[in-house]
Amino acid sequence: MDPDLRQVRRHHLWGRANGSRFCPSCLTDSCGRWQLSWRLGWSFACTVHNCLLADVCWQCQRHQRRHLMPSGTIPIPGQCTNPGGTVGRSATRCGADLTQTPVLPLPDGYPVLRTQHLIIEAITAGTTGTALHPNAPVADFLSDIRSLSKLILTHPDHNEPGKHLPADIADTFDRARDLPHSRASPSTSRVRPGFAAPARAEITAAVTTIAARALTLDSTDQAADALAWLFVPKTGAAAGKATTTVGHGASELLLDLQHTAMHRPTTSTGHTRSTSPDRTRRIPGLLWPTWTVALAPPHRHPLRTFQNLQHALSVLLALIGPGGSVHEASRRLGACYPPDDTARLLHRLQTHPNWQAAETALSDLAQHLDRVGSPIDYQRRRQLDYRDLLPVPQWQALARRALHLPGNSHRPLTARRWLFERISGLPATHAPTAYALTEHFHRNQISDFTTVLSPQLLAELDAHAIEFLNQQGIHDEPATWCPPTTGLTGPNLPGTDLGRCRAEEIHHLLRNDRLRPRDIAARLDVSIDAVRCTLTDQPAPLASHQLRWNGRLVPMLSQQLTAQELQRLYHDERLSVAALSRRFGVSRRSVSALLDHHGIQRRSQPPRPIDLAWLRHEYVVRRRTLADLADELGISARYLGRRAREMGIPTRTWVGTPPIRNRRFELHHLRAAQVMLGVGNYSVRKIAEELGFSTRTVHRHLHAAGAIHHGLETMDRAKSPAMGERRSPALTGPTDAPAATSPRKRGSPSG
């Protein structure tokens, strides 16, 4: 009792709302006298007559002693005093003989009877004498049983508690849990289960027997092994009402027991795992990415990053064998993340429907490591001094050798962190202070570093890793290693099927379509970690535009196309610059730069003969445009304009219908331009001439309408400035007059 509140301490006594259980044989022996202990929530069996207590009257199916008898009414001992259907002081009573109520008999030495004996003796003595609770107050012992019973009642798998009970009690327990809820009769209320003592004796007997059996074992380790199944995080529809913590009122012993039990992850068959000390030297702190992608479910929890999954699977791989715990395995593997979080994550992983296949794969991997071993001593790798790993000058040198730009201050730092994780098998948070990962958003930069990798850059980084290991006194180990991945394909594993990750397709989407890893994963219907893992194992070669941006295209071409070969193709076989650009997949400007790089003299092209009289007649007299005449001659309008001026023919500033100042580009103009563009025989310049607007105006409106994009039309780039995302003024106002009437520079193509 709480003397201040004058109430029963529910956390200890596990009180009942109302009513009382009873033993029919005891009522017969005592001529109907009611025992006070039957009102306790802890009373569920009679140790004298070896049976479960009855909860309800066999006739009216309602609790006994729920209400006081009306004054003046004399109860009959041994008979039901519940109203028989009418109300009031003169209401008739049920009057059923309670001594005839059927109960479940129990044999001598039954676990339920032993549990009831234990509780009664503890309450009578005020202390307990179990190995886990030596001379402890009975309140602590009862609180621990209550806390564990609440976890059992809120377990989402209703079939799991029955696996730890005798068959007859398990069947009775299942039937009692399926009864509907009613205020007049006992039931299994779904509202705050375990807050009060269960209304049914069968349920109370079952949950307290499971809890007491664990608490009466000889050691904490034995109790933790027996209760490891109970602390699996709840999932599914019951997750909102379930909990994995023992809650308020638990003793320090139960808290330690919970901590120990959570560090004993169970397999689907209930067998515990434990650590093999020798194997931790063969396992990195972060499991190999290829194995993690195949074994870990792709759907993320906000706190379940890819690195968390890698460490959790490494811990589980180390736990296959005799001895140890999650805390010990995590410590041996570098303590990458808190062991409590790792234990919870392992329990969550074990709820996956395909987790049995993942455990089988890990068991096979453990046998392989025990039998064959690993070429890398990861325990030694975790203890190296990484302060001198990949300094900025060395990064700049190897990046240039790999035809990459070294980048700004972030790129060298990201490369350093990525290489640290690759060599040590630890997360970048464990790197030296100079470049340790401290901000969460930097993790994405490390993950996306795989999009920067190319085969040349990866080879340079691995060569630097070998050089670093040699400086540390390690001469017989590769830079990185991964066990054989045979058997990691197929739909049975929880993770991504590695057979669906085709490197060539990922390379094309990354380099040519310029998609991000997340978009590539969505396109291929795989996880983003699978895309990153593929790009790490098989980096995508740099595209020509990347080499051009990096200023490395000409040096790379010079390695593939020597001066002698280029001299032969250009002068002997008379291949043009355009033909060479098509053959090697580069731009004509790059081929011209390569010719200059090798000092190859360009072929002289004599000027094409142009009839002066014909040009003067067509251009001056007939007023044809230079563009039209150039198309007829098969030359460019710019070249024809230059030749016309050399021959003394003045060129016109505007050819065709001159643009009108302040003329509105209406909607019908836009539709006409789109129709002409769709025909295919009209360039933007010709459309502008037909409509009487400047080329810039027509291009701006077509681009705003989405009809063309920059670089898709045959406009001169110098005459086609990007107009951004401006809306078409066709519906908003007049055309900008200066843009429509600005004169062209001399020498620009007319028309």
C-alpha positions in Angstrom: 0.0 0.0 0.0 1.1 3.6 -0.6 0.5 5.3 2.8 0.4 8.8 1.2 -2.1 8.0 -1.6 -3.9 5.3 0.4 -3.9 3.2 -2.7 -2.5 -0.2 -3.8 0.9 0.1 -5.5 -0.2 -1.3 -8.9 3.5 -1.8 -10.0 4.1 -4.3 -7.2 0.8 -6.0 -6.3 -0.6 -6.0 -9.9 -4.0 -5.2 -8.6 -7.3 -6.3 -10.1 -10.1 -3.9 -11.0 -12.8 -5.8 -9.1 -14.1 -9.3 -8.5 -12.4 -12.4 -7.1 -11.4 -15.8 -8.3 -12.2 -18.9 -6.2 -11.4 -22.6 -5.8 -14.6 -24.8 -5.9 -13.0 -27.5 -3.8 -11.9 -25.0 -1.1 -15.4 -23.7 -0.9 -16.6 -27.2 -0.4 -14.1 -27.8 2.4 -14.7 -24.5 4.2 -18.5 -24.5 3.8 -18.5 -21.6 1.4 -15.9 -19.3 3.2 -14.1 -17.0 0.9 -10.3 -16.6 1.1 -8.9 -13.1 1.0 -5.8 -14.2 -1.1 -8.1 -15.0 -4.0 -8.6 -11.3 -4.6 -4.9 -10.8 -5.4 -3.9 -10.5 -9.0 -1.1 -13.0 -8.3 -3.5 -15.8 -7.3 -4.3 -18.1 -10.2 -3.9 -21.6 -8.9 -4.8 -23.6 -5.8 -1.8 -25.3 -4.3 -4.0 -27.5 -2.1 -6.2 -29.1 -4.7 -3.8 -28.7 -7.6 -6.0 -26.8 -10.0 -6.5 -23.4 -11.6 -8.8 -21.0 -9.9 -12.2 -20.4 -11.4 -13.0 -16.9 -12.7 -16.7 -16.9 -13.2 -19.9 -18.6 -12.2 -20.6 -21.7 -14.3 -24.2 -20.5 -14.8 -24.2 -16.7 -15.3 -20.6 -16.5 -16.5 -19.8 -13.4 -14.4 -17.3 -12.5 -11.8 -17.9 -13.1 -8.1 -17.8 -10.5 -5.3 -18.0 -7.5 -7.8 -20.5 -5.6 -5.7 -21.8 -5.5 -2.1 -24.9 -7.3 -1.2 -27.9 -5.0 -0.5 -28.5 -4.4 3.2 -30.9 -6.8 4.7 -30.0 -9.5 2.2 -28.4 -12.6 3.7 -26.0 -14.4 1.3 -25.9 -18.1 1.1 -22.4 -19.4 1.4 -21.1 -21.2 -1.7 -23.8 -19.8 -4.0 -23.5 -17.1 -6.7 -24.8 -13.7 -5.5 -25.0 -12.0 -8.9 -28.4 -10.6 -9.9 -30.4 -13.1 -11.9 -31.7 -10.7 -14.5 -33.8 -8.1 -12.5 -32.5 -5.1 -10.6 -33.3 -3.6 -7.2 -33.1 -4.6 -3.6 -35.6 -7.5 -4.1 -33.9 -8.8 -7.3 -33.6 -12.5 -7.5 -30.0 -13.9 -7.4 -28.3 -16.4 -9.7 -28.0 -18.9 -6.8 -25.8 -21.3 -8.7 -23.7 -23.7 -6.6 -20.2 -22.5 -7.1 -18.7 -25.7 -5.7 -19.8 -27.4 -9.0 -17.8 -25.0 -11.2 -15.4 -26.9 -13.5 -11.7 -26.1 -13.3 -8.5 -27.3 -15.0 -6.8 -29.9 -12.8 -3.0 -29.9 -12.6 -0.6 -32.7 -11.8 1.9 -32.5 -8.9 5.0 -30.6 -9.6 3.5 -28.8 -12.6 5.3 -25.5 -13.6 2.2 -23.5 -12.9 1.9 -24.9 -9.4 5.6 -24.3 -8.7 5.2 -20.7 -9.8 2.2 -20.2 -7.5 4.1 -21.8 -4.6 7.1 -19.5 -5.2 4.9 -16.3 -5.2 3.0 -17.3 -2.1 6.2 -18.1 -0.2 7.8 -14.8 -1.3 4.7 -12.8 -0.2 4.6 -14.7 3.1 8.3 -14.3 3.9 8.7 -10.7 2.5 11.9 -11.7 0.7 13.0 -14.1 -2.1 15.7 -16.7 -2.1 16.3 -17.2 -5.8 19.8 -17.1 -7.3 19.0 -13.9 -9.2 17.1 -12.3 -6.2 19.0 -13.5 -3.1 17.3 -11.9 0.0 15.7 -9.3 -2.3 12.5 -7.5 -1.2 9.4 -9.3 -2.5 8.3 -6.0 -4.1 11.3 -6.1 -6.5 10.6 -9.7 -7.4 6.9 -9.1 -8.1 7.7 -6.0 -10.1 10.1 -7.9 -12.3 7.5 -10.7 -12.9 4.9 -8.0 -13.7 7.2 -6.2 -16.2 8.1 -9.4 -18.0 4.4 -10.5 -18.1 3.5 -7.2 -19.7 6.1 -7.8 -22.5 4.7 -11.3 -23.0 1.1 -10.0 -23.3 2.1 -7.3 -25.8 4.2 -9.6 -28.0 2.9 -9.3 -31.6 3.3 -13.0 -32.3 0.6 -14.7 -30.2 2.0 -18.1 -31.0 5.4 -17.3 -29.5 4.5 -17.5 -25.8 2.9 -20.9 -26.3 6.2 -22.3 -27.4 7.5 -21.8 -23.8 4.6 -23.4 -22.0 3.2 -26.9 -21.5 0.8 -28.0 -24.2 -2.4 -27.9 -22.1 -1.7 -24.5 -20.6 -0.7 -23.2 -24.0 -4.1 -24.3 -25.5 -6.0 -22.8 -22.5 -4.0 -19.6 -22.9 -4.8 -19.3 -26.6 -8.5 -19.9 -26.0 -8.7 -17.3 -23.2 -7.0 -14.7 -25.3 -9.6 -15.1 -28.1 -12.5 -14.4 -25.8 -14.4 -11.1 -26.5 -14.1 -8.2 -24.1 -17.0 -7.5 -21.7 -17.3 -5.4 -18.6 -19.5 -8.0 -16.9 -17.2 -11.0 -17.5 -13.4 -11.4 -17.5 -11.7 -11.1 -20.9 -8.5 -10.2 -22.5 -8.9 -6.5 -22.9 -6.8 -4.9 -25.7 -6.7 -1.6 -23.9 -3.3 -1.3 -22.1 -2.7 -5.0 -21.8 -0.6 -5.9 -18.7 -1.4 -2.6 -16.9 -3.6 -4.6 -14.5 -3.6 -8.3 -13.7 -5.2 -10.3 -16.5 -8.9 -11.1 -15.9 -8.5 -14.8 -16.7 -6.6 -17.2 -14.4 -5.3 -19.1 -17.5 -3.6 -16.0 -18.9 -2.1 -15.0 -15.5 -0.8 -18.5 -15.0 0.8 -18.6 -18.4 2.6 -15.3 -18.4 3.8 -15.5 -14.8 5.1 -19.0 -15.3 7.2 -17.9 -18.3 8.6 -14.9 -16.3 9.2 -16.9 -13.1 10.9 -19.7 -14.9 13.5 -17.2 -16.3 13.9 -15.4 -13.1 14.6 -18.5 -11.1 17.5 -19.7 -13.3 21.0 -19.8 -11.8 22.7 -17.0 -13.7 22.0 -13.8 -15.7 23.4 -15.4 -18.9 21.0 -18.3 -18.6 18.0 -16.0 -18.0 19.1 -13.7 -20.9 19.2 -16.7 -23.3 15.7 -17.8 -22.1 14.3 -14.3 -22.7 16.1 -13.2 -25.8 13.0 -13.9 -28.0 11.0 -11.5 -25.8 13.1 -8.4 -26.6 12.7 -8.6 -30.4 11.3 -5.2 -31.5 7.7 -5.3 -32.4 6.6 -4.9 -36.0 3.3 -5.1 -37.8 -0.2 -4.1 -36.6 0.7 -4.6 -32.9 3.7 -2.3 -33.1 1.8 0.7 -31.7 0.9 -1.1 -28.5 4.0 -3.2 -28.0 7.3 -2.3 -26.2 10.7 -3.9 -25.8 11.6 -2.1 -22.6 10.7 -3.4 -19.1 9.2 0.0 -18.1 8.6 1.6 -14.8 9.1 -0.3 -11.6 11.7 -2.7 -12.8 14.6 -3.6 -10.6 18.3 -3.0 -11.5 18.6 -6.7 -12.0 15.9 -6.8 -14.6 17.5 -3.8 -16.4 20.8 -5.7 -16.5 19.0 -8.8 -17.7 17.3 -6.9 -20.5 20.7 -5.4 -21.6 22.3 -8.8 -21.6 19.3 -10.4 -23.5 19.3 -7.8 -26.2 22.9 -8.6 -26.9 22.0 -12.2 -27.6 20.4 -12.1 -31.0 18.6 -15.3 -31.8 18.2 -17.1 -35.1 14.8 -18.0 -36.5 15.1 -21.3 -34.7 15.8 -19.7 -31.4 19.5 -20.7 -31.1 21.8 -18.0 -29.8 24.9 -16.7 -31.6 28.2 -16.0 -29.9 31.7 -14.7 -30.8 34.6 -16.4 -32.4 37.6 -14.3 -31.3 39.9 -15.5 -34.2 37.3 -14.7 -36.9 37.1 -11.0 -36.0 40.6 -10.6 -37.4 39.2 -11.7 -40.8 36.2 -9.4 -40.7 36.1 -5.6 -41.3 34.2 -3.4 -39.0 31.9 -2.6 -42.0 31.0 -5.7 -43.8 32.0 -5.9 -47.5 29.5 -3.7 -49.5 28.7 -6.5 -52.0 27.5 -8.8 -49.2 25.7 -6.0 -47.4 23.7 -5.1 -50.5 22.6 -8.7 -51.0 21.8 -9.5 -47.4 20.3 -6.2 -46.0 16.7 -5.1 -46.9 16.9 -2.1 -49.2 14.2 -0.1 -47.4 15.7 2.2 -44.8 14.8 3.2 -41.3 15.8 6.9 -40.6 18.5 5.6 -38.2 19.4 2.6 -40.3 22.1 3.9 -42.7 24.1 1.6 -45.0 27.1 1.8 -42.7 24.9 0.8 -39.7 23.8 -2.3 -41.7 27.4 -3.1 -42.6 28.5 -3.0 -39.0 25.5 -5.0 -37.7 26.1 -7.8 -40.3 29.8 -7.9 -39.4 28.8 -8.3 -35.7 26.4 -11.1 -36.6 29.0 -12.8 -38.8 31.4 -12.7 -35.8 28.7 -14.2 -33.5 28.5 -17.5 -35.4 30.4 -19.8 -33.0 30.8 -20.4 -29.2 31.0 -17.6 -26.6 30.7 -13.8 -26.6 27.9 -11.2 -27.1 27.0 -8.3 -29.3 28.9 -5.9 -27.1 32.1 -8.0 -27.2 31.9 -8.6 -31.0 31.3 -4.9 -31.6 34.3 -3.9 -29.5 36.5 -6.4 -31.3 35.4 -5.0 -34.7 36.2 -1.4 -33.8 33.1 -0.3 -32.0 31.9 1.5 -35.1 28.5 2.2 -33.6 26.8 1.8 -30.1 26.3 -1.9 -29.4 22.7 -1.3 -28.1 21.7 0.2 -31.5 23.4 -2.7 -33.3 21.5 -5.2 -31.2 18.2 -3.5 -31.9 19.0 -3.4 -35.6 19.8 -7.1 -35.6 16.5 -7.9 -34.0 14.7 -5.8 -36.7 16.6 -7.6 -39.4 15.5 -10.9 -38.0 11.8 -10.0 -38.5 12.3 -10.0 -42.3 10.4 -12.9 -43.9 13.5 -13.9 -46.0 16.0 -13.6 -43.1 16.6 -17.4 -42.9 18.3 -17.3 -46.3 20.5 -14.4 -45.1 21.5 -16.4 -42.0 22.4 -19.4 -44.2 24.6 -17.3 -46.4 26.3 -15.8 -43.4 26.9 -19.2 -41.9 28.5 -20.4 -45.2 30.6 -17.3 -45.2 31.8 -18.0 -41.6 32.7 -21.5 -42.5 34.6 -20.2 -45.5 36.6 -17.7 -43.4 37.3 -20.3 -40.8 38.5 -22.8 -43.4 40.3 -20.6 -46.0 40.9 -17.4 -44.0 41.4 -13.8 -45.3 44.4 -12.2 -47.0 43.9 -9.1 -44.9 44.4 -8.9 -41.1 41.6 -6.4 -40.4 42.5 -6.2 -36.7 45.9 -4.9 -37.7 44.3 -2.5 -40.2 42.1 -1.1 -37.5 45.2 -0.2 -35.4 47.2 1.6 -38.1 48.1 5.3 -38.0 46.2 6.9 -40.9 47.3 10.5 -40.3 49.6 10.5 -43.4 47.1 8.9 -45.7 46.7 10.6 -49.1 48.0 14.2 -48.4 46.7 16.9 -50.7 49.8 17.1 -53.0 49.7 13.3 -53.6 46.0 13.5 -54.4 46.5 16.3 -56.9 49.3 14.3 -58.6 47.4 11.0 -58.9 44.2 12.8 -60.0 46.1 14.5 -62.9 47.7 11.2 -63.8 44.2 9.7 -64.0 43.0 12.6 -66.2 40.9 14.1 -63.4 40.6 17.5 -62.0 41.8 17.6 -58.4 38.9 19.7 -57.4 38.5 22.2 -54.6 39.1 21.7 -50.9 36.1 19.3 -50.6 37.2 16.8 -53.2 40.6 15.9 -51.6 38.9 15.6 -48.2 36.2 13.3 -49.6 38.8 11.2 -51.4 40.8 10.9 -48.2 37.8 9.7 -46.2 36.7 7.3 -48.9 40.1 5.7 -49.1 40.3 5.5 -45.3 37.1 3.4 -45.2 38.3 1.3 -48.1 41.6 0.4 -46.4 40.6 0.2 -42.7 37.1 -1.2 -42.9 36.0 1.4 -40.4 33.6 4.4 -40.9 35.1 7.8 -41.6 34.0 8.9 -38.2 36.9 6.9 -36.8 39.4 8.6 -39.1 42.1 10.9 -37.6 40.9 14.3 -36.4 42.3 16.1 -39.4 39.8 14.6 -41.8 37.3 12.7 -39.6 33.7 12.8 -40.6 31.8 15.2 -38.3 28.8 16.3 -40.3 26.0 14.0 -41.4 25.7 15.6 -44.9 29.3 14.8 -45.6 28.3 11.2 -45.6 26.5 11.7 -48.9 29.6 13.2 -50.4 31.6 10.0 -49.5 28.8 7.8 -50.9 28.6 9.8 -54.2 32.4 9.7 -54.6 31.7 6.5 -56.6 30.3 8.6 -59.4 33.6 10.5 -59.7 35.6 7.2 -59.9 37.0 6.0 -63.1 39.2 2.9 -63.8 42.3 5.0 -63.9 41.5 6.9 -60.7 40.7 3.7 -58.8 43.9 2.1 -60.0 45.8 5.2 -58.8 44.1 5.2 -55.4 44.8 1.5 -54.9 48.4 2.0 -55.8 48.7 4.8 -53.2 47.0 2.4 -50.7 49.6 -0.2 -51.4 52.4 2.4 -51.0 50.8 3.5 -47.7 50.6 -0.1 -46.4 54.2 -0.6 -47.3 55.2 2.4 -45.3 53.3 0.9 -42.3 55.3 -2.3 -42.6 52.6 -4.4 -44.4 54.0 -5.9 -47.6 51.9 -9.0 -48.1 48.3 -7.7 -48.2 46.2 -6.3 -51.1 44.6 -2.9 -50.8 41.2 -4.4 -50.4 39.5 -7.8 -50.7 36.0 -9.4 -50.8 35.1 -13.0 -50.2 33.5 -14.9 -53.2 30.0 -13.9 -53.9 28.7 -17.1 -55.4 25.2 -17.8 -54.1 24.4 -14.2 -53.5 22.0 -14.0 -56.5 18.3 -14.8 -56.6 15.1 -13.6 -55.1 15.4 -15.5 -51.7 17.8 -13.0 -50.0 16.4 -9.9 -48.3 18.6 -7.5 -50.2 19.0 -6.6 -53.9 19.7 -9.3 -56.5 23.2 -8.6 -57.7 22.4 -10.2 -61.1 20.1 -7.3 -61.9 23.0 -4.7 -61.7 24.5 -4.6 -65.1 27.6 -2.4 -65.1 27.4 -1.3 -68.7 23.9 0.0 -68.3 24.8 1.8 -65.1 27.8 3.4 -66.9 25.7 4.6 -69.8 23.0 6.1 -67.5 25.7 7.8 -65.4 28.0 9.2 -68.1 25.8 9.6 -71.2 22.4 10.3 -69.7 24.0 12.1 -66.7 21.6 10.6 -64.1 22.2 10.6 -60.4 22.6 7.3 -58.5 19.2 7.7 -57.0 17.6 8.1 -60.5 19.6 5.2 -61.8 18.3 3.0 -59.0 14.7 4.1 -59.7 15.2 3.4 -63.5 16.6 -0.1 -62.9 14.4 -0.9 -59.9 17.3 -1.7 -57.6 18.6 -0.1 -54.4 20.9 3.0 -54.5 23.4 1.1 -52.5 23.6 -1.6 -55.3 24.3 1.2 -57.8 27.1 2.6 -55.7 28.5 -0.8 -55.0 28.6 -1.6 -58.7 30.3 1.8 -59.4 32.9 1.0 -56.8 33.8 -2.5 -58.1 33.5 -1.4 -61.8 34.0 2.3 -62.1 32.5 4.1 -65.1 35.1 5.4 -67.7 35.1 9.2 -68.2 33.0 10.4 -71.1 34.5 12.6 -73.8 32.7 15.7 -72.5 34.2 15.1 -69.0 37.7 14.7 -70.5 37.1 17.9 -72.4 36.0 19.8 -69.3 39.0 18.4 -67.4 41.3 19.6 -70.2 42.6 16.0 -70.6 41.0 15.0 -73.9 43.9 16.0 -76.1 46.5 14.3 -73.9 44.4 11.2 -73.9 44.0 11.3 -77.6 47.7 11.8 -78.1 48.2 8.4 -76.3 45.7 6.6 -78.5 46.5 8.4 -81.8 50.2 8.9 -82.3 51.6 11.6 -84.6 52.6 9.0 -87.2 49.1 7.5 -87.2 47.4 10.8 -87.4 49.8 11.9 -90.2 48.9 8.8 -92.2 45.1 9.2 -91.7 45.1 12.9 -92.4 47.5 13.3 -95.3 47.8 9.8 -96.8 44.2 8.6 -96.5 43.0 12.2 -96.9 40.5 11.9 -94.0 38.9 15.2 -93.1 38.7 16.6 -89.6 35.0 15.8 -89.5 35.7 12.2 -90.5 38.4 11.8 -87.8 36.1 13.3 -85.2 33.4 10.8 -86.1 35.8 7.9 -86.1 37.2 8.6 -82.6 34.0 10.0 -81.1 35.3 13.5 -80.3 34.6 17.0 -81.5 36.2 18.5 -84.6 37.8 21.1 -82.3 39.5 18.4 -80.4 40.9 16.9 -83.6 42.1 20.3 -84.8 43.8 20.8 -81.4 45.5 17.4 -81.7 46.8 18.3 -85.2 48.3 21.4 -83.7 49.6 19.4 -80.7 51.5 17.0 -83.0 52.6 19.9 -85.3 50.9 18.4 -88.4 50.4 21.0 -91.1 46.9 21.5 -92.2 46.0 20.7 -95.8 45.6 23.8 -97.9 42.2 24.1 -99.5 42.0 26.4 -102.5 39.0 28.8 -102.4 36.0 27.4 -104.2 35.3 29.2 -107.5 32.3 31.5 -107.4 31.0 33.2 -110.5 31.1 37.0 -109.7 28.5 37.9 -112.3 26.1 35.2 -111.1 26.5 36.1 -107.5 25.9 39.8 -108.2 22.8 39.0 -110.3 21.3 36.6 -107.7 22.2 38.6 -104.6 21.8 42.3 -105.8 19.3 42.1 -108.6 17.1 39.2 -107.5 17.5 40.0 -103.8 18.1 36.4 -102.8 19.6 35.8 -99.3 23.1 34.6 -98.6 21.8 31.6 -96.7 19.7 30.6 -99.8 22.7 31.0 -102.1 25.0 29.2 -99.7 22.7 26.2 -99.5 22.6 26.1 -103.3 26.4 26.2 -103.5 26.9 23.8 -100.5 28.9 26.2 -98.5 28.3 28.2 -95.3 26.6 31.6 -95.4 29.5 33.0 -93.4 32.0 31.9 -96.0 29.9 33.2 -98.9 29.5 36.6 -97.2 33.2 36.9 -96.7 33.9 36.0 -100.4 31.2 38.5 -101.5 32.9 41.3 -99.7 36.3 40.2 -101.0 34.8 40.5 -104.6 33.4 44.0 -103.8 29.8 43.1 -103.4 28.3 45.0 -100.4 26.2 42.8 -98.1 22.9 43.8 -96.8 22.4 44.4 -93.1 18.9 42.7 -93.2 17.7 40.4 -95.9 14.1 39.6 -96.5 11.3 41.4 -94.7 12.9 43.7 -92.2 11.8 43.4 -88.6 9.2 45.9 -87.5 9.8 47.9 -84.3 7.6 47.2 -81.4 5.8 44.5 -83.3 4.1 41.9 -81.1 5.0 38.3 -81.5 1.4 36.9 -81.3 0.2 33.5 -80.6 -0.5 32.8 -84.3 3.2 33.7 -85.0 4.3 31.1 -82.5 2.0 28.4 -84.0 3.2 29.2 -87.5 6.8 28.9 -86.3 6.1 25.6 -84.7 4.5 24.2 -87.9 7.5 25.3 -90.0 9.9 23.9 -87.5 8.0 20.6 -87.6 8.3 20.3 -91.4 12.1 19.9 -91.0 13.2 22.1 -93.9 13.3 25.3 -91.9 15.9 26.6 -89.6 15.2 29.2 -87.0 16.9 31.8 -89.2 14.6 31.0 -92.2 11.5 31.0 -89.9 12.5 34.4 -88.7 12.9 35.7 -92.3 9.5 34.3 -93.2 7.7 35.9 -90.2 9.6 39.1 -90.3 11.2 38.9 -86.8 14.8 38.7 -85.7 16.3 35.3 -85.2 16.9 36.0 -81.5 13.2 36.8 -81.0 11.9 33.7 -82.8 14.5 31.5 -80.9 13.4 33.0 -77.6 9.7 32.3 -78.1 10.3 28.8 -79.4 12.6 28.0 -76.5 10.1 29.3 -74.0 7.3 27.2 -75.6 9.5 24.1 -75.3 9.7 23.6 -79.1 13.5 23.7 -79.2 16.4 23.4 -76.7 19.8 24.9 -76.7 22.2 23.0 -79.0 19.5 21.2 -81.0 19.1 23.8 -83.7 21.5 24.8 -86.4 21.9 28.3 -85.1 25.1 30.0 -84.6 25.9 29.8 -80.9 27.4 33.3 -80.9 24.0 34.6 -82.3 21.9 32.4 -79.9 22.3 33.6 -76.3 20.6 31.4 -73.7 17.3 33.0 -72.7 17.0 31.1 -69.5 13.5 30.4 -68.2 11.8 33.6 -69.3 8.2 33.3 -70.2 7.2 33.9 -73.8 5.9 37.5 -74.3 3.4 36.2 -76.8 0.7 36.5 -74.2 2.3 39.2 -72.0 3.5 42.1 -74.0 5.4 43.5 -77.0 8.7 42.3 -78.1 11.8 44.0 -76.8 12.5 46.6 -79.5 16.2 46.8 -79.2 16.5 43.0 -79.4 14.4 43.0 -82.6 16.3 45.8 -84.4 19.8 45.6 -83.1 22.2 45.7 -86.2 24.4 42.8 -87.0 28.2 43.1 -86.9 30.1 43.2 -90.1 31.2 39.8 -91.2 28.3 37.9 -89.6 26.0 35.8 -91.8 23.4 37.8 -93.6 19.8 36.9 -94.3 
